[in-house]
Amino acid sequence: MENEKSSLGKVKILYGVMFVFTGLMVFGMSFAMGKSYEAILRNTIVSLVIAGTVIFMLLDAISRGREAMSYDNFYRKNRFGVVFMIMVILSCLFSLVPNAFWPYMSLFVILALFSNTEIGLASGIGFVIITVMLEENGDAGELFMYVVAGIVAVALFRDLKENTSIGLPVFISLLMQAVLLMAFNVLFQNRTFSINILILPVLNLMLNLIILLVFLNIFGVYVIRKSNDVYMDINDAEYPLLVSLKEKDKDEYFRAIHTAYLAERIAMGLGYNARAIKTCSYYHRIGILDGGLKWADMEHYYLENNFPEEAVEFLHEYLEPVKGKAKSREALAVQLSETVIASIMYLVRQNKEVKIDYDKLIDDLFDKKEKEGELKNYGVTFYEYDQMRKILKKEKLYYDFLR
């Protein structure tokens, strides 16, 4: 908890720097370009409003938790701050080059993937506004052109996965950018069509294509695939840490394996974070290895084995929930799965030939939790709770393997 407060404090300092840097940069650029005092004041105020709005959205997303940010951005809060300040510099410099050369379409995508869709759009639109304001003869047509192109691109790249094909989204994004560039340069400016007016738009498309391909490749390797690879390793039943558990206590090992299976079924059925749930199921009792089952006793296992921060956070919540804060629905999925598995394993140990009415066992378990008011501690709807019950009841054939 102490580390979290310290980390959030550093983030707020960074966001404060972002705010001041944006105002100073736009003020300095406006002054250097010889703008009138009115224009300098306008540009500075608007840039500060834009930066303040984006910072508010960032802090709001952070307060709502990991699901409010895309990918691993909740755990890499500083990354967007650095990208934002680089974009402030670029938005000022773009005012010195023809509008047909601005690569804003790809920059919108970068901003969105390093935060979330809403923040990416808000900051992207803000940067286009800054560039148009700083231009000698900026107008609404340029703003319209790049905002529309940016919205289309962000919409197409908003849900990237390791197996996502980017060919069609890239093609559609570039096609939209080309159409808008031609419409602005021919229709809005009433220029006669010629080969000359195609030069900058073609360069624009090439620059956007290069930025998109390079960035998406890097993003795929270091953000999407890296996280997936780590989960594939630690969620393997033959991972060294689990093998050590198997050698120490076979019952605990099989309890973890079976709990992970059920919890994953619930996660897939309800659209939860299946891989993090599976990790939590496997390792929330890994302290058996040295006799300690408290968070302080087990944290070192997760850090030493480089567990994803997302998974560590799930484990921390499960093992040491914050007082006064609702536990997640994912925690309930693991808890219910473990209770079902532990109950069945206990009955089988007492009598291997015992006939178990799985439906009754699960109903009794759920009814008991309802009567004891445990549901009040979880952020779960009645629909989700009922679906968890149904999913667990469907696994009767699997329960027979526990004998």
N, C-alpha and C positions, 0 to 999 in steps of 0.2 A: 504494500500500500504506500509505503514511504517512497519507493522508487517511482510509482505511478504519479504521485504528486510532484516529485522532482522533474519527471519527464514532461508533465503537462505544463509546469512552470517554464521550462525551456522553450516549449512550443509557443507559449504565449509571448515570450520575449521575441522569438523569431517572427511571429505575426505582427508584433509591434514594429519591428525593423522593416517588415514588408510595407506597412502602412506609411511610415515616414519616408522610406526609400522611393515609393511610388510618387508621393507628393513632390519630393525634392527633384527627382529625375524629370518629371513633366514640367515643373517650374523652371528648372535649368534649361531644358530644351526649348521651351517657349521663349525664354529670355534670349537664348543664343540665336534663335531664328528671327529676332527682332519683332516679336508680336507686340501688339498694343497692351497697355496695362490692363485694360478690360479683358482682353483675350487671355493674358497670362493668369489673371485671377480666375476666370472661368475654367480654363484648362486644369488648373491646380485643384480647384474645388471639385470638379467632376471626377478627376482621377482619384482623389481621396474618398469620394463617395463610392466609387467602384471598388477600390481596395477595401474599404470598410465593410461593404456588403459581402464581398467574397470571404473576408475574415469571419464575419458573423456566421455565414453559412458553414464554414469549416468548423468553427467551435460548436455550432448546433449539431453538426454531423458527429463530431467526436463525443458529445454528451449523449447521443442516442445509441452509441456503441458500434461494434465492428460491422454490423449489417448495413449501416448508413453510408459506409464507404466501399468503393469497389476494390476487389482483389485484396492485396495486403496493405492498402493505403492507410488503414487505421493504425497499423503498426509502424508505418514509415511516414510519420506526419511531417518530418522536416523536408522530405523530398519535394513535395508540392511547393513549399515555401521557396526553395532554391529555384525551381522551374518558373515560378511566378515572377521572381525578380529578373530572371533572364528574359522573360517575355516582356517585362516593362521596358527593358533596354531595346529589345527588338521593335516593339511597337513605336518607340520614339524614332528609331533609325529608319523604319519603313516609310515614314513621312517624307524622307529625302529621295525616295525612288518612286518611279511611276506605279500607280495603283494596280496595274495589270500584272505586276511582278510579285505582289504580296502572297506568300504561301500560307495564308491563314487557315485554309481548309485542313491541312495536316496538323497545324498547331492546335486547332480546336480538339482534334482527336487526342493529342498528347495531354492536353490539360484535363480532358475528361477521364482518360485512363489512369491518370495520376491522382484523381480525386473521386468524383462520381459524375454522373451525367449532368445534374443540375449545376454543380459548381463549375464543371468544364464549360458549359454553355454561358453561364453568367460571366466568368472571367474572360472567355473568348470574345464575347460581344463587347465587354468593357475595353479590351485591348484594341479592337477595331475602332471603337469610338475615339479612343485616345489618338490613334493614328490619323483619323479623319480630321479631328480638331486641330492637330498640329500641321496638317497639310496647308499649302499656300491657298489652294482653291478646293478644299474638300467639300463633298456634297453627299446628300442622302443616298444617291444611287450606289456609291461605293459601299456604304454601310449595308444597304439592302443586299447587294451582291454577295458579300463575304459572310454575312450572318446566315443567309439562306444556305449557302454552300456548307458552312460549318455545321448547321443543324442537321443537314442530310448526312454528313460524314459521321457525326457523333451517333446518330440513330443507327447507322449501319455497323458501327464498331463497338456498340455498347455492351455486348455480351460475348467477349472473346474467350474461347476455350482452346485447349491444346490441339484438338482435332478440327478447329474451325477453319474452313477454307476462306481465305481472304481475297481470292481472285475477283469474284463478283462484286463484293463491297468496294474494292479499290476501283474497279471499272466504272461502277455507277457513280461513285464520288467524283472521279475525274471527268466523267461525262457531264455531270451536273455543273461542275466548275467551268468546263468549256462552254456550255450553253449560256451560263450567266455572264462569263467574260465577253462572249460575242454579243450578247444582248446589250450589255452596258456600253461596250465600245462602239457599237454600230447604231443601236436604236436610241439609247439615252443621250449620246453625244452627237447624234446626227452626222456621223462621219461616213464617207463613201467607202464601201467595201473594197479592200485591196490586200495584196500579200503582206504589205508592210504592217498592217494592224494585227496580223496573225503572229508576228515574231514574239512579242512579249507574252501573249497568252500561251503559246506553245512552250516557251521557257518556263512559264508559271506551272504548267501541267507537269513538265519534266522535273522541276524542283519539288513539287508536291509529291510526285511519284517516288522520287529518291528518298525524301524524308520519311514518307509512310513506310516504305519497304524496310529501310534501315531501322527505324524505330520499332516497328511491329516485330521484326526479327529479334531485336535486343529484348523487347518486352516479353516476348514469348519464351526466350531462353532463361532470362534472369528473374522473371516474376511468375509467369504461369507454369512453365515446366519445372522450374526449380522447386516450387512448393509441391507439385505433384510427385516429383521424384523422392522427396523426403518422406512424404506420406506413404508412398509405395514401399519404401524400405521399412519404416517403423511399424506399418500395418501388415507386415509379413509375419505369419505365425512362426517362421524360423529365424526371426530377428534375434541376435545374440541376447538381448535383454530378456526376451520372452523364453528363450532356450534356458537361460539361467533360472528363470522362475519355474520352468518345467522340471529342472534337475533338483530344485529346492523343495517344491511342493506340487505334485502332479494335480491334486484336486484344485488348487488355486489356479493353475495354468488352464485346466479345462473349464473352470468357472469363467475365466476371463475370455476364453475363445467362444464359448456358447453365449455369453452376455453380448459380446461384440456382434455375433451373428444376428441376434434378435434386435438389438438396438439399431443395427444397420438396416434391417428390414423396415423398422418403424420410420427411420430417417428417409429412406427411399420412397416409402408410401406417402409421407407427408411433406416431402420436399425440404427436409432439414439438411444440415451440413453433415453428410454421411461419413466423410473421411475423418473429421474431427471427433465425431461421436464414437467411431470405431476405435480411435486412439485412446479416448477417455475410457472406454470399456476395457481395453487391454491393460492399461497401465495405472488405473486409479488405486490398485492394491499392490503395486510393484514393491512397496515398502516391506512386504513379506520377506524379501531377500535379506534384510538386516533387522527386521522386527519392529519397524516404525511405520505406522499408517497415517501419521499426520502430515500436513503439507510441508512443514519444515523438515521432516525426515525424508521426504521423497523428491523435493524440488531439484536436488542436485542430479538425480537420474535424468530428468528432462533436459536440464541445461548441458550436461556432459554429452548427451546423445543428440544435441542440436535439434530438439523438437521445434516445429514451427510455433511462433508466438501465439497464433490462434489456438493451437492445440493446448499449449501451456495454460492459456487463459481459461479454456474449458475445464481443464483438470483442477486449476486453482479454485474456480467457482464451485466445482463439484465437491472438492475436499474441504474447502473453507469458505462457505458462502458468506456474502456480506450481509450483516444484520440490517434489517429494514428494507432490503432490496429483493425483489422477486427473483427466484431462480429461473433459469431459462427452460424452455420446453425441451431442449436437447438433454439437459440434466435429468429431467423427468423420464425421458425415453430410456436413458441408461439405468436409472434407478429402478424403474419398473421391470426392465429386462433382467437385471441382476436379481431382483427379488423372486421373479418367476423361476429362474434357473436355480437359485439357491434352494428354493422350496422343493422343487422336483428332485434335485440331487440329494437333499436331506431324506426325503421319503424313500428314495431308491436305496440309500445306504442302510435304512432301517429294515427294509424288506425288498429284495430284488424282484420278487414276484408280485408286488403290490399292484393293484389295478387303480390307476389314477384317472379321475374324471377331470380332465384338463380344463374344460369350460367352467366347471364349478370352482376349481382351484383359483382360476384367474378372476372369476366374478367375486369370490370371497376376498381375494387380495385387494381388488379395486374398491369393493364396498367398505372394507376396513379403512382404507386411506380416506375415503370420502367422509366416513363417520368421525374420524380423528381430525378432520379439517386440514389434512396435509396439502390439499389442492390450493389452499389459500396462499401457500408459499411459492407457487409457480406461476409464471406468466403464460398460461396455456388456456385455450378456449375449451368449452364443453365439447365442441365438435372434435377438436384434436384429441381430447382425452378419450372420447368414445371410439375414435378411429384407432387409437393405440390398443384399446381392449380388443377390437375386431381383428387387428393384425396379429396380435399375440395368440388369439384363438385359432387362427388359420394354420399355425405351425405345429399341429398335433403330431404329424409324422416325424418332425424333427425331434420332438420331445422324447420319442421312443428310442432315439439314439443315445440318450443320456443314461440308459440302463447299463 
